[in-house]
Amino acid sequence: MARTLRTYQVTVLDGGKHTRFTTQQRNGAAAATYALSIYPWARSVSTKPLSTHRAG
């Protein structure tokens, strides 16, 4: 079964410093969870979908 992945731009805010990166996840919640696993001290995380990919 094919799995749809989306590319998300993730922005992490930590004490006035913004860190941006891209990741491929199934949805925005998964992208935010991934960001928090890398930056557990983040004060804020936002996600923005960029494109959709079909893996299969």
PAKOLDO-484878 format. One line per field, with one value per atom (N, C-alpha, C, O, CB): residue number from 1; residue in one letter; z, x, y. Coordinates in steps of 0.05 Angstrom, whole numbers. Each point is the difference from the previous one (the first is absolute). Glycine has a CB too. Layout:
BEGIN
i [NUM;...]
aa [A;...]
pz [Z;...]
px [X;...]
py [Y;...]
***
This chain:
BEGIN
i [1;1;1;1;1;2;2;2;2;2;3;3;3;3;3;4;4;4;4;4;5;5;5;5;5;6;6;6;6;6;7;7;7;7;7;8;8;8;8;8;9;9;9;9;9;10;10;10;10;10;11;11;11;11;11;12;12;12;12;12;13;13;13;13;13;14;14;14;14;14;15;15;15;15;15;16;16;16;16;16;17;17;17;17;17;18;18;18;18;18;19;19;19;19;19;20;20;20;20;20;21;21;21;21;21;22;22;22;22;22;23;23;23;23;23;24;24;24;24;24;25;25;25;25;25;26;26;26;26;26;27;27;27;27;27;28;28;28;28;28;29;29;29;29;29;30;30;30;30;30;31;31;31;31;31;32;32;32;32;32;33;33;33;33;33;34;34;34;34;34;35;35;35;35;35;36;36;36;36;36;37;37;37;37;37;38;38;38;38;38;39;39;39;39;39;40;40;40;40;40;41;41;41;41;41;42;42;42;42;42;43;43;43;43;43;44;44;44;44;44;45;45;45;45;45;46;46;46;46;46;47;47;47;47;47;48;48;48;48;48;49;49;49;49;49;50;50;50;50;50;51;51;51;51;51;52;52;52;52;52;53;53;53;53;53;54;54;54;54;54;55;55;55;55;55;56;56;56;56;56]
aa [M;M;M;M;M;A;A;A;A;A;R;R;R;R;R;T;T;T;T;T;L;L;L;L;L;R;R;R;R;R;T;T;T;T;T;Y;Y;Y;Y;Y;Q;Q;Q;Q;Q;V;V;V;V;V;T;T;T;T;T;V;V;V;V;V;L;L;L;L;L;D;D;D;D;D;G;G;G;G;G;G;G;G;G;G;K;K;K;K;K;H;H;H;H;H;T;T;T;T;T;R;R;R;R;R;F;F;F;F;F;T;T;T;T;T;T;T;T;T;T;Q;Q;Q;Q;Q;Q;Q;Q;Q;Q;R;R;R;R;R;N;N;N;N;N;G;G;G;G;G;A;A;A;A;A;A;A;A;A;A;A;A;A;A;A;A;A;A;A;A;T;T;T;T;T;Y;Y;Y;Y;Y;A;A;A;A;A;L;L;L;L;L;S;S;S;S;S;I;I;I;I;I;Y;Y;Y;Y;Y;P;P;P;P;P;W;W;W;W;W;A;A;A;A;A;R;R;R;R;R;S;S;S;S;S;V;V;V;V;V;S;S;S;S;S;T;T;T;T;T;K;K;K;K;K;P;P;P;P;P;L;L;L;L;L;S;S;S;S;S;T;T;T;T;T;H;H;H;H;H;R;R;R;R;R;A;A;A;A;A;G;G;G;G;G]
pz [0;0;0;15;10;-42;-2;25;10;-61;59;22;-10;-13;47;-27;-9;21;23;-49;17;17;-10;-25;35;8;-7;10;21;-20;-16;9;16;-10;-30;64;17;7;5;14;-20;11;30;6;-51;62;29;11;-6;9;13;14;30;10;-48;51;29;13;-9;3;26;14;28;15;-40;30;26;10;-8;-4;30;12;-20;3;33;-56;-19;-25;-19;56;-36;-22;-17;11;16;-53;-18;-14;-11;5;6;-15;-20;7;32;-65;-21;-12;-5;-4;3;-15;-14;5;28;-52;-13;7;6;-44;38;6;-16;-7;53;-51;-13;20;13;-57;48;20;-12;-21;59;-24;-10;4;-17;27;11;5;17;9;-12;8;15;29;11;-41;42;27;3;19;-11;-28;1;-4;12;-30;1;-4;26;7;-56;63;25;21;16;-27;13;19;-5;18;-14;-30;-8;9;11;-50;34;8;31;9;-49;55;29;10;21;-18;-19;8;-4;14;-26;-7;-4;18;10;-58;52;16;23;-1;-40;61;21;17;15;-14;-2;15;-15;10;13;-47;-16;14;14;-55;37;12;-19;8;18;-52;-21;-25;-7;25;-30;-25;-20;8;17;-49;-21;-25;-5;23;-32;-24;-24;3;24;-50;-25;-22;-6;20;-25;-22;-25;-8;27;-32;-24;-24;-21;48;-25;-23;10;23;-53;12;6;-17;-24;37;-1;-14;6;21;-18;-22;3;0;-20;-2;45;3;-4;11;21;-46;-4;-12;-4;0]
px [17;-17;18;20;-57;30;16;-6;-22;22;20;-2;6;20;-7;-31;4;16;-7;-36;65;17;-2;-1;32;-31;1;26;11;-61;61;23;-9;-16;43;-17;-8;24;22;-59;33;20;-7;-23;31;10;-5;17;23;-33;-3;14;-2;-22;11;33;2;9;20;-10;-25;8;10;-13;-22;60;12;13;22;-14;-21;11;8;21;-5;-33;5;16;3;-4;12;15;-18;-13;56;-45;-16;18;21;-54;25;14;-19;-22;53;-23;-18;13;24;-43;3;9;-24;-23;61;-33;-21;1;21;-20;-25;-2;-23;-19;38;-18;-23;-14;11;13;-50;-16;-28;-7;33;-42;-28;-18;-18;25;-3;-18;15;23;-64;28;13;5;20;-42;5;4;25;15;-65;54;24;25;21;-48;25;23;7;23;-35;-9;4;12;17;-55;28;10;29;16;-62;53;28;17;22;-37;6;15;5;22;-41;-2;3;18;12;-57;48;18;29;18;-52;39;27;6;22;-25;-18;3;-20;-20;36;-12;-20;-3;-20;31;8;-1;-15;-2;44;-52;-13;-24;-15;31;-19;-23;-24;-23;54;-25;-21;10;23;-41;-1;6;-22;-24;49;-18;-20;8;23;-35;-9;5;-14;-22;28;6;-12;4;22;-13;-31;3;11;-7;-31;57;13;-8;-6;44;-39;-7;-8;3;28;-42;-9;15;5;-51;54;15;-15;-11;55;-44;-12;21;14;-56;46;20;-14;-22;50;-16;-14;17;-9;-32]
py [-23;23;25;1;-26;44;25;18;1;-4;17;18;28;5;-41;55;27;15;1;-2;13;17;29;4;-43;57;28;12;-8;12;15;15;24;16;-32;19;22;17;-10;-17;53;19;3;8;17;-31;2;23;3;-53;67;21;-4;-4;36;-32;-4;26;12;-61;58;25;-8;-14;41;-17;-6;26;7;-56;62;24;22;12;-41;34;21;-10;15;17;-56;-11;-18;-19;22;2;-17;-20;8;30;-63;-21;-11;-8;-3;10;-11;-24;-1;46;-65;-23;-13;7;-15;-10;-14;-30;-11;44;-45;-29;-11;15;-8;-32;-14;-17;-18;17;7;-14;-4;11;9;-36;-6;24;4;-52;64;23;20;-5;-24;52;22;-8;9;23;-48;-8;-17;2;-1;-19;-17;17;-6;-33;59;18;16;3;1;5;14;-18;8;23;-56;-20;-6;-2;-17;16;-4;23;-4;-24;53;23;1;7;18;-32;0;-22;2;18;-42;-21;9;-10;-24;52;11;24;3;-19;33;24;-1;15;12;-43;-3;25;3;-51;67;24;23;22;-36;8;21;12;-14;-10;50;13;0;1;28;-31;0;-15;1;43;-58;-14;6;-2;-36;45;3;-15;-4;50;-55;-16;12;12;-54;39;11;-21;-7;55;-59;-20;13;22;-48;12;10;-16;11;5;-43;-17;-28;-7;33;-42;-27;-20;5;12;-39;-21;-26;-4;28;-42;-26;-21;-4;20;-29;-21;-27;-4;32;-45;-25;-21;-22;46]
***
